């Protein structure tokens, strides 16, 4: 497979396709978030951040977890939080 960053690599011409673009969300301590799906689904509050990790707290149980940064913004909205089931 050719490396597009290598100037000596042959350029592969693409075709027009539909594709998705993801951008990491710049979380801030104190933000309230809702993860909509997967094993992390639910309401969380951002309690700490590093370049690689995010520490979240569940507003109901108080449980804190630390994961590799993973959040991508889908949409921002106003509403009841914690999220009603």
Residue, then its C-alpha position, 0 to 999 in steps of 0.5 A: x500500500x502506498x504512503x500518501x505522505x511519502x513524496x516518492x510514493x505514486x499518487x493514487x487517484x480517488x473517486x468521489x465517495x461518501x465518507x464520515x469525518x470524526x473530530x475529537x471533542x475538546x472536553x473541559x472539566x465540569x462539562x456534563x455529557x451523555x454518551x448515547x450507546x455502547x458500554x459507556x452509555x449514560x450521563x457523566x460529568x468530566x472531572x479531570x483531563x490529560x492529553x491521553x485520558x478523561x476521568x468521568x463521574x456518574x452523577x447518580x452513583x458517584x462512580x468515577x472511571x478513567x478511560x483513554x480519550x474517546x469522545x466525538x461530538x455528534x450534537x449539542x443540545x439543551x435538556x434535562x440532565x441527568x438524562x431521563x430514561 
